[in-house]
Amino acid sequence: MKTLNVSVVTPDGPALEGSYEMVSVRAESGELGILPGHIPLVAPLTISAVRLKKEGQTELLAVSGGFVEVRPEQVTILAQAAEQPSEIDVDRAKQAKERAEQRLNMAKSEDIDQKRAELALQRAINRIDISENR
């Protein structure tokens, strides 16, 4: 079966390299399923899971926004952060979720950056979901 070469790169360096049969990402315009031979495309990503399929198995990767560049045989994801489920510290993610929820509750009464707290909450929820769906 044909495969795509997939590279996930963060500011800290490469997070993943490999060949996969299908890649699913959530772009700001919606969910994208990418197969070999896909038309070229560049799209901004949301805070979500990247699903990588190979030989009937699905691998998950938590990304915190960024961009996906698609070419017929290559997918490059430039992410602000990317973590595999085994790298996620679930306790830390749950603490971050609680802090973000507290900030959002305080945002109504104090001068709290609500958008920043919402993004922190989304990142924490994404990390928890991916770690639980290993």
Residue pairs with C-beta under 8 A, 6 or more apart in sequence:
1 21
2 21
2 35
2 36
2 37
3 19
3 20
3 21
3 36
3 54
4 19
4 20
4 21
4 22
4 23
4 34
4 35
4 36
4 38
4 73
4 74
4 75
5 17
5 18
5 19
5 73
5 74
5 75
6 16
6 17
6 18
6 19
6 20
6 23
6 52
6 74
6 75
6 76
6 77
7 14
7 16
7 17
7 74
7 75
7 76
7 77
8 14
8 15
8 16
8 17
8 50
8 61
8 63
8 76
8 77
8 79
8 82
9 15
9 76
9 77
9 78
9 79
10 78
10 79
10 80
10 81
10 82
11 80
15 61
15 79
15 82
15 83
15 84
16 52
16 61
16 82
16 84
18 52
18 54
19 54
20 52
20 53
20 54
20 59
21 35
21 36
21 53
21 54
21 55
22 33
22 34
22 35
22 51
22 52
22 53
23 33
23 34
23 50
23 51
23 52
23 53
23 75
24 31
24 32
24 33
24 34
24 50
24 51
24 53
25 31
25 32
25 34
25 43
25 45
25 48
25 50
25 51
25 63
25 68
25 77
26 32
26 45
26 46
26 48
26 49
27 43
27 44
27 45
27 46
27 68
28 43
28 44
28 45
28 46
29 43
32 41
32 43
32 68
32 70
34 68
34 70
34 75
36 72
36 73
37 72
37 73
38 70
38 72
39 70
39 72
40 70
40 71
40 72
41 68
41 69
41 70
42 67
42 68
42 69
42 70
43 67
43 68
43 70
44 65
44 66
44 67
45 63
45 65
45 66
45 67
45 68
45 77
45 79
46 65
47 63
47 64
47 65
47 119
47 122
47 123
47 126
48 63
48 126
49 60
49 61
49 62
49 63
49 126
49 129
49 130
50 60
50 61
50 62
50 63
50 77
50 82
51 58
51 59
51 60
52 58
52 59
52 60
52 61
53 59
59 84
60 84
60 85
60 130
60 133
60 134
61 82
61 83
61 84
61 130
62 81
62 82
62 83
62 84
62 85
62 88
62 126
62 127
62 130
63 77
63 79
63 80
63 81
63 82
64 79
64 80
64 81
64 82
64 123
64 126
65 79
65 80
66 77
66 78
66 79
66 80
67 77
67 78
68 75
68 76
68 77
68 78
69 75
69 76
69 77
69 78
81 123
83 127
83 130
85 130
85 131
85 133
85 134
86 134
88 127
88 130
88 131
90 127
90 128
90 131
90 132
93 124
93 127
93 128
93 131
94 124
94 128
96 120
96 123
96 124
96 127
97 121
97 124
97 125
97 128
99 120
100 117
100 118
100 120
100 121
100 124
101 121
103 112
103 117
103 120
104 112
104 114
104 117
104 118
104 121
106 112
107 113
107 114
107 117
